[in-house]
Amino acid sequence: MTTMPSVAPATSKTAARLRRAAVATAGALLVAGAAQFALPLPGTPVPMTLQPLAVLLVGGLLGARLGFISLVIYIEMGVVGLPVFTPGGVPGMARFFGPTGGYLFMYPAAAWLVGRLAESGSLRAVVLGPLAGIALIHLGGAAQLLVLTGSAQSAIAMGLVPFVVGDLLKVAIAALVITRLLSTARALR
């Protein structure tokens, strides 16, 4: 009598891959939704949005690898023309050549960094992760603005100064949420 090989391991692996794909896509959609809350600020072509908060949360809760993948999905959605970037700018790939391109470009790296620090599980790393992530996002934004304006002073005045208080609040919110939900989020990965 022959026995059929078990398909449970293959089915289990497939289910885990599908779950991770769904979670990564949900993270990308969270960032896309956060982009729709944009507040234009005087003196800067960069609006204040909830995107950085969403990027920090996606990285911290999904972990380095899945957070990175999630933000790559987000960028791919925008590059092909889906309305996932902040309203009012040029669509698609052209967005990366404008004033917000540097910020967008750094989102996957920031999510990876926040996730990598959060994976350690230490409270200190979970709190410092969002701060490091927002610094990386602003580094990319300032670099792009420097290229566009030719002035470090203008890049900092337009791309960093107007956002300091709001982004420190986003960092605090992200650290609190990640601290509270990290163990639950790990079960989804």
Disulfide bonds with the S-S distance in Angstrom:
none
